[in-house]
Amino acid sequence: MTIRFINIHCYYRVTSNVMFDRESRDNYQLIIICSDLGTRPLSSQSVIYVKIIDDNDVTPTFDRKLYHASLAENNHVGADILQVQ
């Protein structure tokens, strides 16, 4: 992952050149270190926590548009009613 920092009126934007996939990893911890070019360089660091939210990129598909099921009135809790494909 490459991270770029763009200074726009003293604000910084972190951008990435890769797509994040929440199914493989849902959070990141980025350590940002800034330093100057002085003869005795000064530096500071900050930690940014990034939480990836899910984009429904895998839409479910089903064999049929509509499913019907019948069940007895006295089924036990947790009984299977219908299986969709």
Secondary structure by P-SEA (a helix, b strand, c coil): cbbbbbbcccbbbbbbcbbbbcccccbbbbbbbbbcccccccbbbbbbbbbbbbcccbbbbbcccbbbbbbcccccccccccccc
